[in-house]
Amino acid sequence: MHNLTLDTDVGAVIVGFDQFFCYKKLFKAASYLSNKDVYFIATNTDEQFPAERKGFVIPGTGSIVNAVKTAADRDPIVIGKPVPVMFDFIQRSYKVEPNRALMIGDRFVPHLL
């Protein structure tokens, strides 16, 4: 990691699903997040994704988020399910009536509010 450099213009670390997540990315994310002015944003905190084959586990974005959270010693701002911030934004922007709206996800438990 000796030849890595950090871009001083980075204002946020956004963690989403990344099937190529590796130690180098964790190193950079934690390093950027050592600056308290850099936002830490997570797309979701799903622990696992549904697997078609029995006996297989597909680690979800939450696994990556928790690795960065632990390395950076910071909590993220979660913008995806199950937190209501995304729906609240859509509701305000498009004047959606909550009693006439339905959000559908891939798993039951993480989508409950």
C-alpha positions as CSV (number, residue, x, y, z in Angstrom):
1,M,0.0,0.0,0.0
2,H,3.1,2.2,0.0
3,N,2.4,3.6,-3.5
4,L,-1.3,4.6,-2.9
5,T,-2.2,8.2,-2.8
6,L,-5.4,9.8,-1.6
7,D,-7.3,12.4,-3.6
8,T,-7.8,15.5,-1.5
9,D,-11.0,16.4,-3.3
10,V,-13.0,13.3,-2.1
11,G,-16.0,14.5,-0.1
12,A,-17.8,11.1,0.4
13,V,-17.3,7.4,0.6
14,I,-20.3,5.6,-0.8
15,V,-20.5,1.9,-0.1
16,G,-22.7,-0.3,-2.3
17,F,-22.6,-3.9,-3.5
18,D,-19.2,-4.7,-5.0
19,Q,-18.4,-8.3,-5.9
20,F,-14.7,-7.2,-6.2
21,F,-14.4,-5.7,-2.8
22,C,-10.9,-6.2,-1.5
23,Y,-8.4,-5.1,1.2
24,K,-7.1,-2.2,-1.0
25,K,-10.6,-0.7,-1.2
26,L,-11.1,-1.1,2.5
27,F,-7.8,0.6,3.2
28,K,-8.7,3.5,1.0
29,A,-12.2,3.9,2.3
30,A,-11.1,3.8,5.9
31,S,-8.3,6.3,5.1
32,Y,-10.7,8.7,3.5
33,L,-13.1,8.4,6.4
34,S,-10.4,9.3,8.9
35,N,-11.3,12.8,7.7
36,K,-14.5,13.6,9.7
37,D,-15.5,16.0,6.9
38,V,-15.9,13.1,4.5
39,Y,-19.4,11.7,4.4
40,F,-19.9,7.9,4.9
41,I,-22.9,6.8,2.9
42,A,-24.3,3.2,2.6
43,T,-26.8,2.2,-0.1
44,N,-28.3,-0.5,2.2
45,T,-27.3,-2.9,5.0
46,D,-28.7,-6.2,3.7
47,E,-26.7,-9.0,5.4
48,Q,-27.3,-11.5,2.6
49,F,-28.9,-11.7,-0.8
50,P,-31.2,-14.5,-1.9
51,A,-29.3,-17.4,-3.3
52,E,-30.9,-19.7,-5.9
53,R,-28.8,-22.7,-4.8
54,K,-29.4,-24.3,-1.5
55,G,-26.5,-24.2,0.9
56,F,-24.9,-21.1,-0.7
57,V,-24.7,-17.7,1.0
58,I,-24.4,-14.5,-1.0
59,P,-22.9,-11.9,1.3
60,G,-24.9,-8.7,1.0
61,T,-23.9,-5.0,0.9
62,G,-24.2,-4.9,4.7
63,S,-21.2,-7.2,5.0
64,I,-19.1,-4.7,3.1
65,V,-20.6,-1.7,4.9
66,N,-19.8,-3.3,8.3
67,A,-16.2,-4.0,7.2
68,V,-15.7,-0.3,6.3
69,K,-17.6,0.8,9.5
70,T,-15.3,-1.3,11.6
71,A,-12.1,-0.2,9.9
72,A,-13.1,3.5,9.9
73,D,-14.7,3.4,13.3
74,R,-17.6,5.4,12.0
75,D,-21.3,4.8,11.4
76,P,-22.7,5.4,7.9
77,I,-25.7,7.4,6.7
78,V,-27.9,4.7,5.2
79,I,-29.9,5.9,2.3
80,G,-31.6,2.7,1.1
81,K,-34.0,0.3,2.6
82,P,-35.1,-0.2,5.3
83,V,-34.6,3.5,6.4
84,P,-37.4,5.8,5.2
85,V,-35.2,8.6,3.8
86,M,-35.5,7.4,0.2
87,F,-39.3,7.1,0.4
88,D,-39.6,10.4,2.2
89,F,-37.7,12.1,-0.6
90,I,-39.8,10.5,-3.3
91,Q,-43.0,11.3,-1.3
92,R,-42.0,15.0,-1.1
93,S,-40.6,15.3,-4.6
94,Y,-43.5,13.6,-6.4
95,K,-46.3,14.3,-3.9
96,V,-46.9,10.5,-3.4
97,E,-49.7,9.6,-0.9
98,P,-48.2,7.0,1.4
99,N,-51.6,5.1,1.7
100,R,-51.6,4.7,-2.0
101,A,-48.0,3.5,-2.4
102,L,-46.3,0.2,-2.2
103,M,-42.5,-0.5,-2.2
104,I,-41.4,-4.0,-3.1
105,G,-38.0,-5.5,-2.3
106,D,-36.3,-8.9,-2.7
107,R,-36.6,-9.9,0.9
108,F,-39.3,-9.5,3.5
109,V,-37.4,-8.9,6.8
110,P,-35.0,-6.1,5.8
111,H,-37.8,-4.1,4.2
112,L,-40.0,-3.7,7.2
113,L,-40.1,-0.2,8.7
